[in-house]
Amino acid sequence: MFTRVHAKRKLKKMGLSYRVAAPKLGVTYQHLSLVLNGQRHSRRLLKAIQDLSEEAHEVAK
């Protein structure tokens, strides 16, 4: 199961801040922060983070 801890690690590994990642995920950075800090739940958002392509991020740089 992909948890918020996994999601935080993946974003960090990809070098994405919440402000940069949020638009790619279709949410605000505030919502992303609430979910990743356990104050709100969103399976859809965690799934979207899990599906983020590291290659797509590298091409976008």
Distance bins in CASP14 RR format, pairs under 12 A and 6 or more apart:
PFRMAT RR
TARGET T0000
AUTHOR 0000-0000-0000
RMODE 2
METHOD distances of the structure
MODEL  1
1 7 0 0 0 0 0 1 0 0 0 0 0
1 43 0 0 0 0 1 0 0 0 0 0 0
1 46 0 0 0 0 1 0 0 0 0 0 0
1 47 0 0 0 0 0 1 0 0 0 0 0
1 50 0 0 0 0 0 1 0 0 0 0 0
2 8 0 0 0 0 0 1 0 0 0 0 0
2 9 0 0 0 0 0 1 0 0 0 0 0
2 10 0 0 0 0 1 0 0 0 0 0 0
2 43 0 0 0 0 1 0 0 0 0 0 0
2 44 0 0 0 0 0 1 0 0 0 0 0
2 45 0 0 0 0 0 1 0 0 0 0 0
2 46 1 0 1 0 0 0 0 0 0 0 0
2 47 1 0 0 1 0 0 0 0 0 0 0
2 48 0 0 0 0 0 1 0 0 0 0 0
2 49 1 0 0 1 0 0 0 0 0 0 0
2 50 1 0 1 0 0 0 0 0 0 0 0
2 51 0 0 0 0 1 0 0 0 0 0 0
2 52 0 0 0 0 0 1 0 0 0 0 0
3 9 0 0 0 0 1 0 0 0 0 0 0
3 10 0 0 0 0 0 1 0 0 0 0 0
3 35 0 0 0 0 0 1 0 0 0 0 0
3 36 0 0 0 0 0 1 0 0 0 0 0
3 38 0 0 0 0 0 1 0 0 0 0 0
3 41 0 0 0 0 0 1 0 0 0 0 0
3 43 0 0 0 0 0 1 0 0 0 0 0
3 46 1 0 0 1 0 0 0 0 0 0 0
3 47 0 0 0 0 0 1 0 0 0 0 0
3 49 0 0 0 0 0 1 0 0 0 0 0
3 50 0 0 0 0 1 0 0 0 0 0 0
4 10 0 0 0 0 0 1 0 0 0 0 0
4 11 0 0 0 0 0 1 0 0 0 0 0
4 32 0 0 0 0 0 1 0 0 0 0 0
4 33 0 0 0 0 0 1 0 0 0 0 0
4 34 0 0 0 0 0 1 0 0 0 0 0
4 35 1 0 0 1 0 0 0 0 0 0 0
4 36 1 0 1 0 0 0 0 0 0 0 0
4 37 1 0 0 1 0 0 0 0 0 0 0
4 38 1 0 1 0 0 0 0 0 0 0 0
4 39 0 0 0 0 0 1 0 0 0 0 0
4 40 0 0 0 0 1 0 0 0 0 0 0
4 41 0 0 0 0 1 0 0 0 0 0 0
4 42 0 0 0 0 1 0 0 0 0 0 0
4 43 0 0 0 0 0 1 0 0 0 0 0
4 45 0 0 0 0 1 0 0 0 0 0 0
4 46 1 0 0 1 0 0 0 0 0 0 0
4 47 0 0 0 0 0 1 0 0 0 0 0
4 49 0 0 0 0 1 0 0 0 0 0 0
4 50 0 0 0 0 0 1 0 0 0 0 0
5 11 0 0 0 0 0 1 0 0 0 0 0
5 12 0 0 0 0 0 1 0 0 0 0 0
5 35 0 0 0 0 0 1 0 0 0 0 0
5 36 0 0 0 0 1 0 0 0 0 0 0
5 37 0 0 0 0 0 1 0 0 0 0 0
5 38 0 0 0 0 1 0 0 0 0 0 0
5 46 0 0 0 0 0 1 0 0 0 0 0
5 49 0 0 0 0 0 1 0 0 0 0 0
6 12 0 0 0 0 0 1 0 0 0 0 0
6 13 0 0 0 0 0 1 0 0 0 0 0
6 36 0 0 0 0 0 1 0 0 0 0 0
6 46 0 0 0 0 1 0 0 0 0 0 0
6 47 0 0 0 0 0 1 0 0 0 0 0
6 49 0 0 0 0 1 0 0 0 0 0 0
6 50 1 0 0 1 0 0 0 0 0 0 0
6 52 0 0 0 0 0 1 0 0 0 0 0
7 13 0 0 0 0 0 1 0 0 0 0 0
7 14 0 0 0 0 0 1 0 0 0 0 0
7 16 0 0 0 0 0 1 0 0 0 0 0
7 18 0 0 0 0 0 1 0 0 0 0 0
7 21 0 0 0 0 1 0 0 0 0 0 0
7 25 0 0 0 0 1 0 0 0 0 0 0
7 32 0 0 0 0 1 0 0 0 0 0 0
7 33 0 0 0 0 0 1 0 0 0 0 0
7 35 1 0 0 1 0 0 0 0 0 0 0
7 36 1 0 1 0 0 0 0 0 0 0 0
7 37 0 0 0 0 0 1 0 0 0 0 0
7 38 0 0 0 0 0 1 0 0 0 0 0
7 42 0 0 0 0 0 1 0 0 0 0 0
7 43 0 0 0 0 0 1 0 0 0 0 0
7 44 0 0 0 0 0 1 0 0 0 0 0
7 45 1 0 0 1 0 0 0 0 0 0 0
7 46 1 0 1 0 0 0 0 0 0 0 0
7 47 0 0 0 0 1 0 0 0 0 0 0
7 48 0 0 0 0 1 0 0 0 0 0 0
7 49 1 0 1 0 0 0 0 0 0 0 0
7 50 1 0 0 1 0 0 0 0 0 0 0
7 51 0 0 0 0 0 1 0 0 0 0 0
7 52 0 0 0 0 1 0 0 0 0 0 0
8 14 0 0 0 0 0 1 0 0 0 0 0
8 15 0 0 0 0 0 1 0 0 0 0 0
8 16 0 0 0 0 0 1 0 0 0 0 0
8 17 0 0 0 0 0 1 0 0 0 0 0
8 18 0 0 0 0 1 0 0 0 0 0 0
8 21 0 0 0 0 0 1 0 0 0 0 0
8 32 0 0 0 0 0 1 0 0 0 0 0
8 33 0 0 0 0 0 1 0 0 0 0 0
8 35 0 0 0 0 1 0 0 0 0 0 0
8 36 1 0 1 0 0 0 0 0 0 0 0
8 37 0 0 0 0 1 0 0 0 0 0 0
8 38 0 0 0 0 0 1 0 0 0 0 0
8 46 0 0 0 0 0 1 0 0 0 0 0
8 49 0 0 0 0 1 0 0 0 0 0 0
9 15 0 0 0 0 0 1 0 0 0 0 0
9 16 0 0 0 0 0 1 0 0 0 0 0
9 36 0 0 0 0 0 1 0 0 0 0 0
9 49 0 0 0 0 0 1 0 0 0 0 0
9 50 0 0 0 0 0 1 0 0 0 0 0
10 16 0 0 0 0 1 0 0 0 0 0 0
10 21 0 0 0 0 1 0 0 0 0 0 0
10 25 0 0 0 0 0 1 0 0 0 0 0
10 36 0 0 0 0 0 1 0 0 0 0 0
10 46 0 0 0 0 1 0 0 0 0 0 0
10 47 0 0 0 0 0 1 0 0 0 0 0
10 48 0 0 0 0 0 1 0 0 0 0 0
10 49 1 0 1 0 0 0 0 0 0 0 0
10 50 1 0 0 1 0 0 0 0 0 0 0
10 51 0 0 0 0 0 1 0 0 0 0 0
10 52 1 0 0 1 0 0 0 0 0 0 0
10 53 0 0 0 0 0 1 0 0 0 0 0
10 54 0 0 0 0 1 0 0 0 0 0 0
10 57 0 0 0 0 0 1 0 0 0 0 0
11 17 1 0 0 1 0 0 0 0 0 0 0
11 18 1 0 0 1 0 0 0 0 0 0 0
11 19 0 0 0 0 0 1 0 0 0 0 0
11 20 0 0 0 0 1 0 0 0 0 0 0
11 21 1 0 1 0 0 0 0 0 0 0 0
11 22 0 0 0 0 0 1 0 0 0 0 0
11 24 0 0 0 0 0 1 0 0 0 0 0
11 25 0 0 0 0 1 0 0 0 0 0 0
11 29 0 0 0 0 0 1 0 0 0 0 0
11 32 0 0 0 0 1 0 0 0 0 0 0
11 33 0 0 0 0 0 1 0 0 0 0 0
11 35 0 0 0 0 0 1 0 0 0 0 0
11 36 1 0 0 1 0 0 0 0 0 0 0
11 45 0 0 0 0 0 1 0 0 0 0 0
11 46 0 0 0 0 0 1 0 0 0 0 0
11 48 0 0 0 0 0 1 0 0 0 0 0
11 49 1 0 0 1 0 0 0 0 0 0 0
11 50 0 0 0 0 0 1 0 0 0 0 0
11 52 0 0 0 0 1 0 0 0 0 0 0
11 54 0 0 0 0 0 1 0 0 0 0 0
11 57 0 0 0 0 1 0 0 0 0 0 0
12 18 0 0 0 0 0 1 0 0 0 0 0
12 21 0 0 0 0 0 1 0 0 0 0 0
12 36 0 0 0 0 0 1 0 0 0 0 0
12 49 0 0 0 0 0 1 0 0 0 0 0
13 21 0 0 0 0 0 1 0 0 0 0 0
13 49 0 0 0 0 0 1 0 0 0 0 0
13 52 0 0 0 0 0 1 0 0 0 0 0
13 54 1 0 0 1 0 0 0 0 0 0 0
13 57 0 0 0 0 0 1 0 0 0 0 0
14 20 0 0 0 0 1 0 0 0 0 0 0
14 21 1 0 0 1 0 0 0 0 0 0 0
14 24 0 0 0 0 0 1 0 0 0 0 0
14 25 0 0 0 0 0 1 0 0 0 0 0
14 49 0 0 0 0 1 0 0 0 0 0 0
14 50 0 0 0 0 0 1 0 0 0 0 0
14 52 1 0 0 1 0 0 0 0 0 0 0
14 53 0 0 0 0 1 0 0 0 0 0 0
14 54 1 0 1 0 0 0 0 0 0 0 0
14 55 0 0 0 0 0 1 0 0 0 0 0
14 56 0 0 0 0 1 0 0 0 0 0 0
14 57 1 0 1 0 0 0 0 0 0 0 0
14 58 0 0 0 0 1 0 0 0 0 0 0
14 60 0 0 0 0 0 1 0 0 0 0 0
14 61 0 0 0 0 0 1 0 0 0 0 0
15 21 0 0 0 0 1 0 0 0 0 0 0
15 52 0 0 0 0 0 1 0 0 0 0 0
15 54 0 0 0 0 1 0 0 0 0 0 0
15 57 1 0 0 1 0 0 0 0 0 0 0
15 58 0 0 0 0 0 1 0 0 0 0 0
15 60 0 0 0 0 0 1 0 0 0 0 0
15 61 0 0 0 0 1 0 0 0 0 0 0
16 22 0 0 0 0 1 0 0 0 0 0 0
16 23 0 0 0 0 0 1 0 0 0 0 0
16 24 1 0 0 1 0 0 0 0 0 0 0
16 25 0 0 0 0 1 0 0 0 0 0 0
16 29 0 0 0 0 0 1 0 0 0 0 0
16 32 0 0 0 0 0 1 0 0 0 0 0
16 36 0 0 0 0 0 1 0 0 0 0 0
16 49 0 0 0 0 1 0 0 0 0 0 0
16 52 0 0 0 0 1 0 0 0 0 0 0
16 53 0 0 0 0 0 1 0 0 0 0 0
16 54 0 0 0 0 0 1 0 0 0 0 0
16 56 0 0 0 0 0 1 0 0 0 0 0
16 57 1 0 0 1 0 0 0 0 0 0 0
16 58 0 0 0 0 0 1 0 0 0 0 0
16 60 0 0 0 0 0 1 0 0 0 0 0
16 61 0 0 0 0 0 1 0 0 0 0 0
17 23 0 0 0 0 0 1 0 0 0 0 0
17 24 0 0 0 0 0 1 0 0 0 0 0
17 29 0 0 0 0 1 0 0 0 0 0 0
17 32 0 0 0 0 1 0 0 0 0 0 0
17 33 0 0 0 0 0 1 0 0 0 0 0
17 36 0 0 0 0 0 1 0 0 0 0 0
18 24 0 0 0 0 0 1 0 0 0 0 0
18 25 0 0 0 0 1 0 0 0 0 0 0
18 27 0 0 0 0 1 0 0 0 0 0 0
18 28 0 0 0 0 1 0 0 0 0 0 0
18 29 1 0 1 0 0 0 0 0 0 0 0
18 30 0 0 0 0 1 0 0 0 0 0 0
18 31 0 0 0 0 1 0 0 0 0 0 0
18 32 1 0 1 0 0 0 0 0 0 0 0
18 33 1 0 1 0 0 0 0 0 0 0 0
18 34 0 0 0 0 0 1 0 0 0 0 0
18 35 0 0 0 0 1 0 0 0 0 0 0
18 36 1 0 0 1 0 0 0 0 0 0 0
18 37 0 0 0 0 1 0 0 0 0 0 0
18 45 0 0 0 0 0 1 0 0 0 0 0
18 49 0 0 0 0 0 1 0 0 0 0 0
19 25 0 0 0 0 0 1 0 0 0 0 0
19 27 0 0 0 0 0 1 0 0 0 0 0
19 28 0 0 0 0 1 0 0 0 0 0 0
19 29 1 0 1 0 0 0 0 0 0 0 0
19 30 0 0 0 0 1 0 0 0 0 0 0
19 31 0 0 0 0 0 1 0 0 0 0 0
19 32 0 0 0 0 1 0 0 0 0 0 0
19 33 0 0 0 0 1 0 0 0 0 0 0
20 29 0 0 0 0 1 0 0 0 0 0 0
20 32 0 0 0 0 0 1 0 0 0 0 0
20 52 0 0 0 0 0 1 0 0 0 0 0
20 57 0 0 0 0 1 0 0 0 0 0 0
20 60 0 0 0 0 1 0 0 0 0 0 0
20 61 0 0 0 0 0 1 0 0 0 0 0
21 27 0 0 0 0 1 0 0 0 0 0 0
21 28 0 0 0 0 0 1 0 0 0 0 0
21 29 1 0 0 1 0 0 0 0 0 0 0
21 31 0 0 0 0 0 1 0 0 0 0 0
21 32 1 0 0 1 0 0 0 0 0 0 0
21 33 0 0 0 0 0 1 0 0 0 0 0
21 35 0 0 0 0 0 1 0 0 0 0 0
21 36 0 0 0 0 1 0 0 0 0 0 0
21 45 0 0 0 0 0 1 0 0 0 0 0
21 48 0 0 0 0 1 0 0 0 0 0 0
21 49 1 0 0 1 0 0 0 0 0 0 0
21 52 1 0 0 1 0 0 0 0 0 0 0
21 57 0 0 0 0 1 0 0 0 0 0 0
21 60 0 0 0 0 0 1 0 0 0 0 0
22 28 1 0 1 0 0 0 0 0 0 0 0
22 29 1 0 1 0 0 0 0 0 0 0 0
22 30 0 0 0 0 1 0 0 0 0 0 0
22 31 1 0 0 1 0 0 0 0 0 0 0
22 32 1 0 1 0 0 0 0 0 0 0 0
22 33 0 0 0 0 1 0 0 0 0 0 0
22 34 0 0 0 0 0 1 0 0 0 0 0
22 35 0 0 0 0 0 1 0 0 0 0 0
22 36 0 0 0 0 0 1 0 0 0 0 0
22 45 0 0 0 0 1 0 0 0 0 0 0
22 48 0 0 0 0 0 1 0 0 0 0 0
22 49 0 0 0 0 0 1 0 0 0 0 0
22 52 0 0 0 0 0 1 0 0 0 0 0
23 29 0 0 0 0 1 0 0 0 0 0 0
23 31 0 0 0 0 0 1 0 0 0 0 0
23 32 0 0 0 0 1 0 0 0 0 0 0
23 48 0 0 0 0 0 1 0 0 0 0 0
23 60 0 0 0 0 0 1 0 0 0 0 0
24 32 0 0 0 0 0 1 0 0 0 0 0
24 45 0 0 0 0 0 1 0 0 0 0 0
24 48 0 0 0 0 1 0 0 0 0 0 0
24 49 0 0 0 0 1 0 0 0 0 0 0
24 51 0 0 0 0 0 1 0 0 0 0 0
24 52 1 0 0 1 0 0 0 0 0 0 0
24 53 0 0 0 0 0 1 0 0 0 0 0
24 56 0 0 0 0 1 0 0 0 0 0 0
24 57 0 0 0 0 1 0 0 0 0 0 0
24 60 0 0 0 0 1 0 0 0 0 0 0
25 31 0 0 0 0 1 0 0 0 0 0 0
25 32 1 0 0 1 0 0 0 0 0 0 0
25 33 0 0 0 0 0 1 0 0 0 0 0
25 35 0 0 0 0 1 0 0 0 0 0 0
25 36 0 0 0 0 0 1 0 0 0 0 0
25 42 0 0 0 0 1 0 0 0 0 0 0
25 44 0 0 0 0 1 0 0 0 0 0 0
25 45 1 0 0 1 0 0 0 0 0 0 0
25 46 0 0 0 0 0 1 0 0 0 0 0
25 47 0 0 0 0 0 1 0 0 0 0 0
25 48 1 0 1 0 0 0 0 0 0 0 0
25 49 1 0 0 1 0 0 0 0 0 0 0
25 50 0 0 0 0 0 1 0 0 0 0 0
25 51 0 0 0 0 1 0 0 0 0 0 0
25 52 1 0 0 1 0 0 0 0 0 0 0
25 57 0 0 0 0 0 1 0 0 0 0 0
26 32 0 0 0 0 1 0 0 0 0 0 0
26 42 0 0 0 0 0 1 0 0 0 0 0
26 44 0 0 0 0 0 1 0 0 0 0 0
26 45 0 0 0 0 1 0 0 0 0 0 0
26 48 1 0 0 1 0 0 0 0 0 0 0
26 49 0 0 0 0 0 1 0 0 0 0 0
26 52 0 0 0 0 0 1 0 0 0 0 0
27 33 0 0 0 0 1 0 0 0 0 0 0
27 34 0 0 0 0 1 0 0 0 0 0 0
27 35 0 0 0 0 1 0 0 0 0 0 0
27 36 0 0 0 0 0 1 0 0 0 0 0
27 40 0 0 0 0 0 1 0 0 0 0 0
27 42 0 0 0 0 1 0 0 0 0 0 0
27 44 0 0 0 0 1 0 0 0 0 0 0
27 45 1 0 0 1 0 0 0 0 0 0 0
27 46 0 0 0 0 0 1 0 0 0 0 0
27 48 0 0 0 0 1 0 0 0 0 0 0
27 49 0 0 0 0 0 1 0 0 0 0 0
28 34 0 0 0 0 1 0 0 0 0 0 0
28 35 0 0 0 0 0 1 0 0 0 0 0
28 40 0 0 0 0 0 1 0 0 0 0 0
28 42 0 0 0 0 0 1 0 0 0 0 0
28 45 0 0 0 0 0 1 0 0 0 0 0
29 35 0 0 0 0 0 1 0 0 0 0 0
29 36 0 0 0 0 0 1 0 0 0 0 0
29 45 0 0 0 0 0 1 0 0 0 0 0
30 36 0 0 0 0 0 1 0 0 0 0 0
30 37 0 0 0 0 0 1 0 0 0 0 0
30 39 0 0 0 0 0 1 0 0 0 0 0
30 40 0 0 0 0 1 0 0 0 0 0 0
31 37 0 0 0 0 0 1 0 0 0 0 0
31 38 0 0 0 0 0 1 0 0 0 0 0
31 39 0 0 0 0 0 1 0 0 0 0 0
31 40 1 0 0 1 0 0 0 0 0 0 0
31 41 0 0 0 0 0 1 0 0 0 0 0
31 42 1 0 0 1 0 0 0 0 0 0 0
31 44 0 0 0 0 0 1 0 0 0 0 0
31 45 1 0 0 1 0 0 0 0 0 0 0
31 48 0 0 0 0 0 1 0 0 0 0 0
32 38 0 0 0 0 0 1 0 0 0 0 0
32 39 0 0 0 0 0 1 0 0 0 0 0
32 40 0 0 0 0 1 0 0 0 0 0 0
32 42 0 0 0 0 1 0 0 0 0 0 0
32 45 1 0 0 1 0 0 0 0 0 0 0
32 46 0 0 0 0 0 1 0 0 0 0 0
32 48 0 0 0 0 1 0 0 0 0 0 0
32 49 0 0 0 0 1 0 0 0 0 0 0
33 39 0 0 0 0 1 0 0 0 0 0 0
33 40 0 0 0 0 1 0 0 0 0 0 0
33 42 0 0 0 0 0 1 0 0 0 0 0
33 45 0 0 0 0 0 1 0 0 0 0 0
34 40 1 0 1 0 0 0 0 0 0 0 0
34 41 0 0 0 0 1 0 0 0 0 0 0
34 42 0 0 0 0 1 0 0 0 0 0 0
34 45 0 0 0 0 1 0 0 0 0 0 0
35 41 1 0 0 1 0 0 0 0 0 0 0
35 42 1 0 1 0 0 0 0 0 0 0 0
35 43 0 0 0 0 1 0 0 0 0 0 0
35 44 0 0 0 0 1 0 0 0 0 0 0
35 45 1 0 1 0 0 0 0 0 0 0 0
35 46 1 0 0 1 0 0 0 0 0 0 0
35 47 0 0 0 0 0 1 0 0 0 0 0
35 48 0 0 0 0 0 1 0 0 0 0 0
35 49 0 0 0 0 1 0 0 0 0 0 0
36 42 0 0 0 0 1 0 0 0 0 0 0
36 45 0 0 0 0 1 0 0 0 0 0 0
36 46 0 0 0 0 1 0 0 0 0 0 0
36 49 0 0 0 0 1 0 0 0 0 0 0
38 45 0 0 0 0 0 1 0 0 0 0 0
38 46 0 0 0 0 0 1 0 0 0 0 0
40 46 0 0 0 0 0 1 0 0 0 0 0
42 48 0 0 0 0 1 0 0 0 0 0 0
42 49 0 0 0 0 1 0 0 0 0 0 0
43 49 0 0 0 0 0 1 0 0 0 0 0
43 50 0 0 0 0 0 1 0 0 0 0 0
44 50 0 0 0 0 0 1 0 0 0 0 0
44 51 0 0 0 0 0 1 0 0 0 0 0
45 51 0 0 0 0 0 1 0 0 0 0 0
45 52 0 0 0 0 0 1 0 0 0 0 0
46 52 0 0 0 0 0 1 0 0 0 0 0
49 57 0 0 0 0 0 1 0 0 0 0 0
52 58 0 0 0 0 0 1 0 0 0 0 0
52 60 0 0 0 0 0 1 0 0 0 0 0
53 59 0 0 0 0 1 0 0 0 0 0 0
53 60 0 0 0 0 1 0 0 0 0 0 0
54 60 0 0 0 0 0 1 0 0 0 0 0
54 61 0 0 0 0 0 1 0 0 0 0 0
55 61 0 0 0 0 0 1 0 0 0 0 0
END
